[in-house]
Every structure is written in C-alpha cells, then in structure tokens.
Amino acid sequence: MLSRLSMSVRPCVSVCRWVHTKEKGKPLMLNPRTNKGMAFTLKERQILGIHGLLPPKIETQDTQAMRFQKNLKKMSDPLQKYIYLMGIQERNERLFYRVLMEDIEALMPIVYTPTVGLKYREKYCTFNDDIQGTASVALAGLLSAQRVVGKSITEHKVLFLGAGEAALGIANLIVMAMMESGMSQAEARKKIWMFDKYGLLVKGRAYETDSNQEGFVHPDPGDVKSFLDAVNVIKPTAIIGVSGAGRLFTHDVIRAMGSLNEHPIIFALSNPTAKAECTAEDAYSLTQGRCLFASGSPFAPVSLEDGRILTPGQGNNAYIFPGVALAVILSGVRHISDTVFLEAAKTLADQLTDEELSQGRLYPPLSNIREVSLQMAIKVRLFITFFFFFFFQWRKRASINPCFSIYTAKKLNIVVFFSFPQYRAPCVYK
C-alpha cells in the first residue's frame, strides 16, 4: 500500500518541481522565489542555463545562513538589521525564511510591522490586522490571565489608556467574549472604561467623543483628573495601554494596581519599546512579581529579589494573522466575521502550557509560531465550516418549522440557534 502511494505521489512532485523551475537563465536568478545564489550545484547551473552567471564557488544553504547570521550579530541598529534582512528577501526568499525561522524570537520584532488593512469588509474578504489582530491577541492574553486570577472574563473591569481604533477593537472583542459568557451587551460595556488625552470618556465632558466611542461613554464617576485618579476611582482589574505616548503607567499607577488586585493585569501594548506605557521590570518589581504583564514590543526576562525569573509575554499580532489568513483561504469564505477573531483568541490562549504560564508568559514562545499558526488555522477553519453548516441548516429548518428561530446580536455577528422543541436544551452556536 505504501509503495503504491509513493508511486502515485511522485508524478505530482516532479510536475510541481518543473512548474517551480520553468524559468531559466537570468530571469530565474532575478526571481527571489527561485534564486538560491551560490547554493546552486554545478549540475543545476548547467541545466538551468546559469553556468557562468555566478562565481565559480558553490556554497550550501547552511553556509549562507551561517554567514548572514554572523553579519546580523555585528549590527546593533534595528533599522540596519531590517534593511539587511529585506535585502535578503528581495534576492533569495528561501534563505530569508531559513534565517528568520532559526532565530524568530529575536528577528520577528525587526521584520514585523502591523499592516493597516482595507476597511471594505462588507465588499471584500479582508481584515484590519492593526485593529482586529491586535484585539484578538490582547483578548488571548486576558483569557490566559484568567487561569492565574481565577475569575471569569465577565468579572473583570478594564481601563484603557488610549481610546483610538486599537482600543476600540480590543474593547469590542472583550464585549463579545463577555456576551458569549451570558452577559448582555449593555452590561459588558459598563465593565470597560477609556481614558484619552482629554481624560475619561464620560457624559457631558467638554471634548466631544467619536461616534464609535459612544458605547463606552459612562456617567462621570467623580473627580478624575489623571490616569492615576481613574485607577483609584474605577478600581480596574486590568489596565491596557494603547496610547503610544510612552511611560504613562507610572510607578504610582503600577503600585495602585498592585494594592487593588492580588494579580493585577498590566498590558503595555504600544510600539516600539520606547513608546510602551511601562517596562516589564517596573511592572514586576513594583508588584513583587504578582502582576500579569504583556507588551507589544519584546522585553528581556526579569530577575526578582526572591530569585524568580519571569518572562514577559509579547502580544504580537503575528500569533493571529497567519493562522486566520490560512483558514480563510482554505475555507473560501467571502466575509471575515469578528467571531473568527474571538475564536482565534481562544485558540491562542489554549496553546499556552501551565509551565509557560508559571514562567510569566501569557503567550506561547514565538519560537513555536509555526505550530501555533497551524493549530489556529485548523481550529478557525473548523469554526468557519460549522458556522456555515448550522446557518444553512437553520435556513432549511426555519422554512418548515416556526419554532426554529435565530437571533443575531446587533453589529457583532453572534449567531444563536434554537433547536426543535423536542430537545430539552437549546442548541447554542456562537
């Protein structure tokens, strides 16, 4: 059986190789997908018509990768490293991805910049990684933190520093997660507060709020003039920084969070590292290592006075968009619902092991990004498949049975299906 399978596969492989290497001569060398530089063997150079177009020396990809990694280590400026890496990608994609995957934790912050996607979500199959990707990875961090805090998502109160698109994206996804746990949208929104450069988003303040912010505008809780005042008055379990304004999670703010919560959740998500709301060292040391910390940019592990070493979690969007994109391509879906990113957040949180959580991590190591993306693609693909299966079953059954109905949560694309009356419990699909 195995030999029969091998025979059936070989023709396909040979065809695929022919398609990949159909270019010859100079065009093949100018194409970064087919160019291997001096890694072409003598036989390949003769067959592909590039003999004489390369130096006579032949190198393996191992030797090439070693040389490029050695050159990278000589560079200290991140921008210089970025330019060098992009130069490799433009000439030799195979080598670029080889170098990237061998040291992904160090190089991911160099090569990755959030992509602002198109906003024609109803017309095209697209999503905004800067909003939905950030929201999904932030929610995943909160879901991971639940395992330490021992509280449901509905029991949290979240205070944002910043009230722009990133904050609203995260807030709306948190609301969806709370609604999935049985809370109404109105009650969920009451759990979320926002503080921008003009102060708290409250009714009747002098500065107008955007229409997208209206759901998170609350009655004035009292005399709040600073972010520290907001922490002391609102008493949040989590603070999330997406302001891009630097170290606004001051020592007093961090200490206040530590006094209000046994395990305060502190997310300093602004990029780059210099713009982060606080450092990992401040967050851990000022709370005696009790806080659950995540950042948008990488921070080094922190050694505490009691001998513990905690590794900060990096809420990188790269945990989300490769797996989601692969699932969307495989499913052929034409519209990407926000529920996809809720499912992605749960999938990412589920992949964090207890050992990694004990180290201070809220996300799996970036070195596991390929496995994380693969598992996410599988889970999200299944989610999309079952979503459409139940949707079409509802359409079929609703036409013949008036007891079978559907409720669509406004603006959130949460679909709840109620089964036939003969079933004791409703069939809920979200």
BELJO-V678887 format. One record per residue. OMEGA is omega in whole degrees, 0 to 359 (999 if undefined). NEAR is the number of other C-alpha atoms within 10 Angstrom. D_LAST is the distance of its C-alpha to the last C-alpha in Angstrom with 1 decimal. Layout:
omega=OMEGA near=NEAR d_last=D_LAST
omega=OMEGA near=NEAR d_last=D_LAST
//
This chain:
omega=181 near=5 d_last=42.5
omega=180 near=7 d_last=42.0
omega=179 near=8 d_last=45.0
omega=179 near=8 d_last=43.9
omega=180 near=9 d_last=40.5
omega=181 near=10 d_last=42.3
omega=182 near=10 d_last=44.6
omega=183 near=11 d_last=41.7
omega=187 near=11 d_last=40.0
omega=180 near=11 d_last=43.2
omega=180 near=11 d_last=43.8
omega=180 near=11 d_last=40.3
omega=181 near=11 d_last=41.0
omega=178 near=11 d_last=44.4
omega=180 near=11 d_last=43.0
omega=179 near=12 d_last=40.3
omega=180 near=11 d_last=43.1
omega=180 near=11 d_last=45.3
omega=184 near=10 d_last=42.7
omega=185 near=12 d_last=42.1
omega=182 near=14 d_last=45.8
omega=176 near=11 d_last=47.3
omega=179 near=15 d_last=48.5
omega=175 near=14 d_last=51.9
omega=186 near=15 d_last=54.2
omega=178 near=13 d_last=53.5
omega=179 near=12 d_last=50.3
omega=181 near=19 d_last=48.8
omega=180 near=20 d_last=49.8
omega=179 near=14 d_last=48.5
omega=183 near=15 d_last=45.0
omega=180 near=19 d_last=43.0
omega=182 near=17 d_last=40.9
omega=182 near=19 d_last=44.1
omega=176 near=21 d_last=46.5
omega=181 near=21 d_last=47.3
omega=182 near=19 d_last=50.3
omega=177 near=17 d_last=53.0
omega=174 near=18 d_last=50.8
omega=177 near=20 d_last=51.9
omega=179 near=14 d_last=54.3
omega=180 near=14 d_last=57.8
omega=179 near=9 d_last=56.8
omega=180 near=12 d_last=53.7
omega=180 near=18 d_last=55.8
omega=181 near=13 d_last=58.3
omega=186 near=11 d_last=55.9
omega=176 near=17 d_last=53.8
omega=180 near=14 d_last=56.8
omega=177 near=18 d_last=56.3
omega=183 near=17 d_last=59.3
omega=178 near=9 d_last=61.4
omega=180 near=11 d_last=58.5
omega=173 near=13 d_last=57.5
omega=184 near=9 d_last=59.7
omega=181 near=10 d_last=61.3
omega=177 near=10 d_last=59.5
omega=180 near=14 d_last=56.5
omega=172 near=14 d_last=53.8
omega=177 near=13 d_last=50.8
omega=177 near=18 d_last=47.3
omega=180 near=12 d_last=47.7
omega=178 near=12 d_last=50.8
omega=182 near=18 d_last=49.1
omega=180 near=18 d_last=46.1
omega=181 near=12 d_last=48.5
omega=180 near=11 d_last=50.5
omega=178 near=16 d_last=47.6
omega=177 near=15 d_last=46.2
omega=178 near=11 d_last=49.7
omega=179 near=12 d_last=50.0
omega=182 near=18 d_last=46.6
omega=178 near=9 d_last=47.8
omega=184 near=9 d_last=50.8
omega=179 near=12 d_last=48.7
omega=182 near=9 d_last=47.7
omega=180 near=9 d_last=46.3
omega=180 near=14 d_last=42.6
omega=178 near=12 d_last=43.3
omega=178 near=12 d_last=46.1
omega=180 near=19 d_last=43.8
omega=180 near=17 d_last=41.2
omega=180 near=13 d_last=44.0
omega=180 near=15 d_last=45.4
omega=179 near=20 d_last=42.0
omega=176 near=14 d_last=41.2
omega=176 near=13 d_last=44.7
omega=182 near=18 d_last=44.0
omega=181 near=16 d_last=40.8
omega=182 near=14 d_last=42.8
omega=190 near=19 d_last=45.4
omega=185 near=20 d_last=43.8
omega=181 near=19 d_last=40.0
omega=180 near=17 d_last=40.4
omega=179 near=23 d_last=42.4
omega=182 near=19 d_last=40.1
omega=175 near=15 d_last=37.0
omega=180 near=15 d_last=39.3
omega=182 near=21 d_last=40.5
omega=185 near=18 d_last=37.0
omega=180 near=18 d_last=35.5
omega=178 near=13 d_last=38.5
omega=190 near=13 d_last=38.0
omega=181 near=19 d_last=34.5
omega=180 near=17 d_last=34.1
omega=187 near=14 d_last=37.3
omega=181 near=18 d_last=36.9
omega=178 near=17 d_last=33.2
omega=180 near=19 d_last=34.0
omega=187 near=16 d_last=36.9
omega=186 near=16 d_last=35.4
omega=170 near=12 d_last=31.9
omega=182 near=14 d_last=31.5
omega=181 near=15 d_last=28.2
omega=177 near=13 d_last=28.0
omega=184 near=11 d_last=27.4
omega=174 near=14 d_last=25.5
omega=182 near=12 d_last=26.0
omega=179 near=11 d_last=24.0
omega=189 near=11 d_last=23.8
omega=183 near=15 d_last=20.1
omega=183 near=11 d_last=20.0
omega=186 near=9 d_last=23.1
omega=177 near=12 d_last=22.9
omega=185 near=16 d_last=20.6
omega=172 near=18 d_last=21.1
omega=182 near=23 d_last=19.8
omega=184 near=18 d_last=21.8
omega=181 near=20 d_last=22.2
omega=180 near=17 d_last=24.1
omega=185 near=21 d_last=21.3
omega=177 near=26 d_last=17.9
omega=177 near=28 d_last=19.5
omega=180 near=27 d_last=21.2
omega=183 near=28 d_last=18.1
omega=182 near=30 d_last=16.2
omega=177 near=29 d_last=19.4
omega=178 near=29 d_last=20.1
omega=177 near=26 d_last=16.8
omega=177 near=29 d_last=17.4
omega=177 near=27 d_last=20.8
omega=179 near=26 d_last=19.6
omega=176 near=23 d_last=17.3
omega=180 near=25 d_last=20.5
omega=179 near=25 d_last=22.6
omega=183 near=17 d_last=20.8
omega=177 near=14 d_last=22.4
omega=184 near=13 d_last=25.8
omega=181 near=19 d_last=25.3
omega=179 near=10 d_last=23.7
omega=173 near=12 d_last=21.5
omega=178 near=13 d_last=17.9
omega=181 near=20 d_last=16.4
omega=181 near=18 d_last=16.8
omega=181 near=12 d_last=20.5
omega=170 near=19 d_last=21.3
omega=189 near=18 d_last=23.2
omega=176 near=22 d_last=23.4
omega=179 near=25 d_last=26.4
omega=167 near=25 d_last=26.6
omega=189 near=25 d_last=29.9
omega=182 near=23 d_last=29.5
omega=180 near=25 d_last=27.5
omega=185 near=17 d_last=27.3
omega=181 near=16 d_last=24.6
omega=179 near=21 d_last=23.8
omega=181 near=22 d_last=23.4
omega=178 near=21 d_last=21.3
omega=179 near=21 d_last=18.9
omega=182 near=23 d_last=18.6
omega=181 near=27 d_last=18.4
omega=179 near=21 d_last=15.6
omega=175 near=22 d_last=13.4
omega=177 near=27 d_last=14.6
omega=178 near=24 d_last=13.6
omega=179 near=25 d_last=9.9
omega=178 near=22 d_last=10.3
omega=178 near=22 d_last=12.2
omega=178 near=22 d_last=9.9
omega=179 near=17 d_last=7.2
omega=173 near=12 d_last=10.5
omega=181 near=11 d_last=11.4
omega=177 near=15 d_last=13.6
omega=180 near=14 d_last=14.2
omega=181 near=18 d_last=14.5
omega=180 near=12 d_last=18.3
omega=180 near=13 d_last=18.6
omega=180 near=24 d_last=16.7
omega=178 near=23 d_last=19.0
omega=181 near=16 d_last=22.0
omega=187 near=20 d_last=21.4
omega=179 near=23 d_last=22.0
omega=180 near=23 d_last=25.6
omega=180 near=26 d_last=27.2
omega=178 near=19 d_last=30.9
omega=185 near=15 d_last=32.5
omega=178 near=12 d_last=36.2
omega=180 near=13 d_last=36.9
omega=180 near=17 d_last=35.4
omega=172 near=25 d_last=32.4
omega=181 near=22 d_last=30.3
omega=180 near=20 d_last=31.5
omega=175 near=15 d_last=32.5
omega=180 near=12 d_last=36.1
omega=187 near=14 d_last=36.7
omega=183 near=8 d_last=39.4
omega=183 near=11 d_last=37.3
omega=176 near=11 d_last=34.8
omega=178 near=16 d_last=31.1
omega=180 near=9 d_last=29.1
omega=179 near=7 d_last=26.8
omega=182 near=11 d_last=23.8
omega=190 near=15 d_last=24.9
omega=181 near=12 d_last=25.1
omega=182 near=14 d_last=21.9
omega=175 near=23 d_last=23.4
omega=186 near=19 d_last=26.9
omega=173 near=17 d_last=27.9
omega=182 near=12 d_last=31.2
omega=182 near=13 d_last=33.9
omega=182 near=11 d_last=33.9
omega=185 near=10 d_last=37.6
omega=180 near=9 d_last=40.0
omega=181 near=16 d_last=38.0
omega=182 near=11 d_last=40.0
omega=178 near=13 d_last=38.8
omega=176 near=22 d_last=35.7
omega=176 near=18 d_last=37.4
omega=181 near=15 d_last=37.7
omega=179 near=22 d_last=34.0
omega=183 near=21 d_last=33.3
omega=182 near=15 d_last=35.8
omega=185 near=13 d_last=34.7
omega=180 near=17 d_last=30.9
omega=181 near=18 d_last=30.9
omega=171 near=22 d_last=27.8
omega=181 near=21 d_last=26.4
omega=171 near=23 d_last=25.6
omega=183 near=24 d_last=27.4
omega=181 near=26 d_last=26.2
omega=177 near=28 d_last=28.9
omega=185 near=26 d_last=28.3
omega=184 near=25 d_last=31.6
omega=185 near=19 d_last=33.7
omega=177 near=16 d_last=36.6
omega=192 near=18 d_last=37.8
omega=179 near=17 d_last=38.5
omega=167 near=18 d_last=37.2
omega=185 near=24 d_last=35.8
omega=178 near=16 d_last=39.3
omega=180 near=16 d_last=40.8
omega=178 near=11 d_last=40.7
omega=181 near=20 d_last=37.0
omega=178 near=25 d_last=36.2
omega=179 near=18 d_last=38.6
omega=177 near=19 d_last=37.0
omega=179 near=27 d_last=33.6
omega=179 near=23 d_last=35.3
omega=181 near=14 d_last=36.9
omega=187 near=15 d_last=33.8
omega=175 near=17 d_last=31.6
omega=177 near=13 d_last=32.4
omega=180 near=21 d_last=30.1
omega=178 near=25 d_last=29.6
omega=184 near=28 d_last=27.0
omega=179 near=26 d_last=28.8
omega=176 near=30 d_last=27.4
omega=193 near=32 d_last=30.1
omega=182 near=27 d_last=28.2
omega=178 near=24 d_last=30.9
omega=350 near=21 d_last=32.7
omega=185 near=15 d_last=35.4
omega=181 near=18 d_last=36.6
omega=181 near=14 d_last=39.2
omega=181 near=20 d_last=36.6
omega=185 near=25 d_last=34.5
omega=174 near=27 d_last=34.4
omega=178 near=24 d_last=36.1
omega=177 near=22 d_last=37.1
omega=180 near=26 d_last=35.7
omega=178 near=18 d_last=39.2
omega=183 near=17 d_last=39.2
omega=182 near=31 d_last=35.7
omega=186 near=23 d_last=36.6
omega=182 near=17 d_last=40.3
omega=176 near=18 d_last=39.9
omega=180 near=21 d_last=37.4
omega=177 near=14 d_last=39.3
omega=183 near=23 d_last=36.6
omega=186 near=17 d_last=34.0
omega=174 near=26 d_last=31.7
omega=192 near=28 d_last=28.6
omega=171 near=31 d_last=29.4
omega=181 near=30 d_last=27.9
omega=177 near=27 d_last=29.4
omega=178 near=26 d_last=29.0
omega=185 near=20 d_last=32.3
omega=170 near=22 d_last=33.8
omega=180 near=16 d_last=36.0
omega=175 near=12 d_last=38.3
omega=184 near=15 d_last=37.9
omega=177 near=20 d_last=39.4
omega=180 near=15 d_last=42.1
omega=182 near=14 d_last=42.3
omega=181 near=10 d_last=45.5
omega=176 near=8 d_last=44.5
omega=179 near=8 d_last=44.3
omega=174 near=12 d_last=40.6
omega=182 near=14 d_last=39.2
omega=180 near=22 d_last=35.7
omega=182 near=23 d_last=34.0
omega=175 near=26 d_last=31.9
omega=176 near=29 d_last=28.4
omega=180 near=28 d_last=28.3
omega=184 near=28 d_last=25.1
omega=180 near=25 d_last=25.8
omega=180 near=23 d_last=23.5
omega=173 near=20 d_last=24.9
omega=190 near=28 d_last=22.5
omega=195 near=28 d_last=19.6
omega=178 near=24 d_last=20.9
omega=181 near=18 d_last=22.8
omega=179 near=25 d_last=19.9
omega=181 near=26 d_last=17.5
omega=179 near=19 d_last=20.4
omega=179 near=18 d_last=21.2
omega=179 near=25 d_last=17.8
omega=179 near=21 d_last=17.9
omega=182 near=14 d_last=21.4
omega=183 near=12 d_last=20.9
omega=181 near=15 d_last=18.0
omega=181 near=13 d_last=20.0
omega=183 near=15 d_last=17.1
omega=180 near=14 d_last=18.7
omega=182 near=14 d_last=16.2
omega=181 near=18 d_last=14.4
omega=176 near=18 d_last=11.4
omega=178 near=20 d_last=11.1
omega=176 near=20 d_last=7.7
omega=182 near=20 d_last=10.2
omega=172 near=24 d_last=12.3
omega=178 near=23 d_last=9.9
omega=179 near=20 d_last=9.6
omega=179 near=29 d_last=13.3
omega=179 near=27 d_last=14.2
omega=180 near=21 d_last=12.9
omega=179 near=21 d_last=14.8
omega=180 near=25 d_last=17.8
omega=181 near=22 d_last=18.0
omega=183 near=14 d_last=17.9
omega=176 near=16 d_last=20.9
omega=181 near=19 d_last=23.1
omega=178 near=14 d_last=25.6
omega=179 near=12 d_last=27.2
omega=178 near=9 d_last=30.5
omega=178 near=17 d_last=29.2
omega=179 near=20 d_last=27.7
omega=178 near=12 d_last=31.2
omega=182 near=15 d_last=32.8
omega=181 near=24 d_last=31.0
omega=171 near=24 d_last=28.5
omega=178 near=29 d_last=24.9
omega=175 near=26 d_last=24.3
omega=177 near=20 d_last=25.7
omega=179 near=17 d_last=29.2
omega=178 near=20 d_last=29.3
omega=178 near=15 d_last=31.6
omega=189 near=13 d_last=28.6
omega=182 near=19 d_last=26.9
omega=178 near=14 d_last=27.2
omega=178 near=13 d_last=25.6
omega=181 near=21 d_last=22.8
omega=180 near=24 d_last=22.2
omega=180 near=15 d_last=22.5
omega=179 near=17 d_last=19.9
omega=178 near=28 d_last=17.5
omega=180 near=25 d_last=18.2
omega=184 near=16 d_last=17.6
omega=181 near=20 d_last=14.2
omega=177 near=25 d_last=12.9
omega=177 near=24 d_last=14.7
omega=179 near=13 d_last=13.1
omega=180 near=19 d_last=9.6
omega=180 near=20 d_last=10.9
omega=181 near=16 d_last=12.8
omega=178 near=13 d_last=10.3
omega=182 near=15 d_last=8.2
omega=177 near=12 d_last=11.6
omega=181 near=11 d_last=12.7
omega=181 near=15 d_last=10.4
omega=180 near=17 d_last=11.0
omega=175 near=12 d_last=14.7
omega=178 near=12 d_last=14.7
omega=181 near=18 d_last=13.5
omega=181 near=13 d_last=16.2
omega=184 near=12 d_last=18.7
omega=182 near=16 d_last=18.2
omega=181 near=15 d_last=18.0
omega=182 near=10 d_last=21.4
omega=182 near=9 d_last=23.0
omega=183 near=11 d_last=21.4
omega=180 near=9 d_last=21.0
omega=181 near=12 d_last=19.2
omega=186 near=17 d_last=16.1
omega=183 near=16 d_last=14.3
omega=175 near=15 d_last=11.3
omega=180 near=11 d_last=10.4
omega=180 near=12 d_last=9.7
omega=188 near=15 d_last=10.0
omega=175 near=9 d_last=13.3
omega=186 near=7 d_last=13.8
omega=178 near=16 d_last=10.5
omega=175 near=15 d_last=8.7
omega=186 near=17 d_last=5.4
omega=180 near=17 d_last=5.2
omega=182 near=18 d_last=5.8
omega=177 near=19 d_last=8.4
omega=186 near=17 d_last=11.5
omega=177 near=18 d_last=13.9
omega=184 near=17 d_last=17.6
omega=182 near=10 d_last=19.8
omega=177 near=7 d_last=21.4
omega=183 near=9 d_last=18.5
omega=182 near=8 d_last=19.0
omega=178 near=10 d_last=15.4
omega=176 near=13 d_last=12.5
omega=185 near=11 d_last=10.0
omega=178 near=10 d_last=6.6
omega=183 near=14 d_last=3.8
omega=999 near=17 d_last=0.0
//
